[in-house]
Amino acid sequence: MKILIIFSIFIIFSFDVCAQVGIINLAPDASAALQVTSPLNDKGVLMPRLSEEQVDAIAAPATGLLVFDFSNNVLKFFDGAHWVQIGTTSQTADPTTILLKDGGDLYYNTVTNNLNYYNGAAWRKFVKTGTAL
């Protein structure tokens, strides 16, 4: 009996299983590590929903980590150094919605025709007086 148990354990742990994972999908695409399929093609994937403070508090986020920032209504991924917004939002054209900014950055708002610069702490609008800025 002891030999049978040892043999069974050896057989169970001797298989090297490497494959793609499919959720509601028996044949995931070979290029995907995970493929989620909706049986009626009428559902999506819901990312973890976090506030901006919770996103910023993630200790050592993995490169490629995806979250939904409900404070700003944006999907974000971590690029290895910064959280980057994916796509656009329905927010107004406003430089304060820019996530990655450095002192000296310029932003031209095509909706309001304003030229803004970032001074390292806040966005400032260039003011036109006569024919000069």
C-alpha positions as CSV (number, residue, x, y, z in Angstrom):
1,M,0.0,0.0,0.0
2,K,2.8,2.4,0.9
3,I,4.4,1.8,-2.6
4,L,1.1,2.5,-4.3
5,I,0.7,5.8,-2.4
6,I,4.3,6.9,-3.2
7,F,3.8,5.8,-6.9
8,S,0.6,7.8,-7.1
9,I,2.2,10.9,-5.7
10,F,5.1,10.5,-8.1
11,I,2.7,10.2,-11.1
12,I,0.6,13.2,-10.0
13,F,3.6,15.6,-9.5
14,S,5.6,14.4,-12.5
15,F,3.4,16.1,-15.1
16,D,4.6,19.5,-16.3
17,V,1.4,21.3,-17.2
18,C,1.7,24.6,-19.2
19,A,-1.3,25.9,-21.0
20,Q,-3.4,28.9,-21.6
21,V,-6.4,29.5,-19.3
22,G,-9.9,30.0,-20.7
23,I,-12.8,31.1,-18.7
24,I,-16.0,29.9,-20.3
25,N,-13.8,29.0,-23.2
26,L,-12.4,25.5,-23.8
27,A,-10.0,26.6,-26.5
28,P,-8.3,29.9,-25.6
29,D,-6.1,31.6,-28.2
30,A,-2.5,30.3,-28.2
31,S,-1.1,33.9,-27.8
32,A,-3.2,34.5,-24.6
33,A,-2.3,33.6,-21.0
34,L,-6.0,34.2,-20.1
35,Q,-9.0,34.5,-22.3
36,V,-12.4,35.4,-20.9
37,T,-15.4,34.7,-23.1
38,S,-19.0,35.7,-22.6
39,P,-21.4,32.9,-23.9
40,L,-23.7,35.5,-25.6
41,N,-20.9,38.1,-26.3
42,D,-22.8,40.5,-24.1
43,K,-20.6,40.9,-21.1
44,G,-17.2,42.5,-20.3
45,V,-14.5,42.2,-17.7
46,L,-14.7,44.4,-14.6
47,M,-11.3,45.7,-13.4
48,P,-10.7,46.3,-9.7
49,R,-12.3,49.7,-8.9
50,L,-10.1,51.9,-6.6
51,S,-10.0,55.5,-5.6
52,E,-7.1,57.6,-6.7
53,E,-5.6,57.4,-3.2
54,Q,-5.9,53.6,-3.2
55,V,-4.2,53.4,-6.6
56,D,-1.3,55.6,-5.4
57,A,-1.0,53.6,-2.3
58,I,-0.3,50.3,-4.1
59,A,3.1,49.2,-2.9
60,A,5.5,48.1,-5.8
61,P,2.8,47.7,-8.5
62,A,3.7,45.2,-11.2
63,T,4.4,46.6,-14.7
64,G,1.2,46.2,-16.7
65,L,-1.1,46.2,-13.6
66,L,-4.6,47.4,-14.6
67,V,-7.1,49.2,-12.3
68,F,-10.1,51.5,-12.7
69,D,-9.6,54.8,-10.9
70,F,-13.2,55.8,-9.9
71,S,-12.1,59.1,-8.5
72,N,-11.2,60.3,-12.1
73,N,-13.4,57.7,-14.1
74,V,-10.3,56.4,-16.0
75,L,-8.7,53.0,-16.6
76,K,-5.0,53.1,-15.7
77,F,-2.1,50.8,-16.1
78,F,1.3,50.9,-14.5
79,D,4.1,51.3,-17.0
80,G,6.9,50.4,-14.6
81,A,7.4,53.9,-13.4
82,H,4.1,55.8,-13.5
83,W,0.3,55.2,-13.6
84,V,-0.8,55.9,-17.1
85,Q,-4.4,56.8,-18.2
86,I,-5.8,54.6,-21.0
87,G,-7.9,56.3,-23.6
88,T,-9.9,59.5,-23.1
89,T,-12.6,60.6,-20.8
90,S,-15.6,62.8,-21.1
91,Q,-13.9,65.5,-19.1
92,T,-13.6,69.0,-20.4
93,A,-10.4,69.9,-22.2
94,D,-8.4,71.0,-19.2
95,P,-4.7,70.6,-18.5
96,T,-5.4,69.5,-14.9
97,T,-6.5,66.1,-16.3
98,I,-3.0,65.4,-17.6
99,L,-1.5,62.7,-15.3
100,L,2.2,62.9,-16.2
101,K,3.5,66.4,-16.2
102,D,6.9,68.1,-15.6
103,G,7.8,71.7,-15.0
104,G,8.0,73.6,-18.2
105,D,5.4,71.5,-20.1
106,L,3.1,73.4,-22.5
107,Y,-0.5,72.6,-23.2
108,Y,-2.7,74.2,-25.9
109,N,-6.4,73.9,-25.3
110,T,-8.1,73.8,-28.7
111,V,-11.5,74.3,-27.1
112,T,-10.7,77.5,-25.3
113,N,-7.7,78.6,-27.4
114,N,-5.6,79.0,-24.2
115,L,-1.9,78.2,-24.0
116,N,-1.0,76.9,-20.5
117,Y,2.4,76.0,-18.9
118,Y,3.2,73.8,-15.9
119,N,5.5,75.5,-13.4
120,G,6.1,72.3,-11.4
121,A,3.3,72.9,-9.0
122,A,0.3,74.1,-11.0
123,W,-0.9,74.9,-14.5
124,R,-0.8,78.6,-15.4
125,K,-2.5,80.2,-18.4
126,F,-0.6,82.6,-20.7
127,V,-2.5,85.8,-20.9
128,K,-2.6,87.7,-24.1
129,T,-2.4,91.5,-23.7
130,G,-2.7,93.3,-27.0
131,T,-0.4,91.5,-29.5
132,A,2.0,90.0,-26.9
133,L,1.8,87.2,-24.4
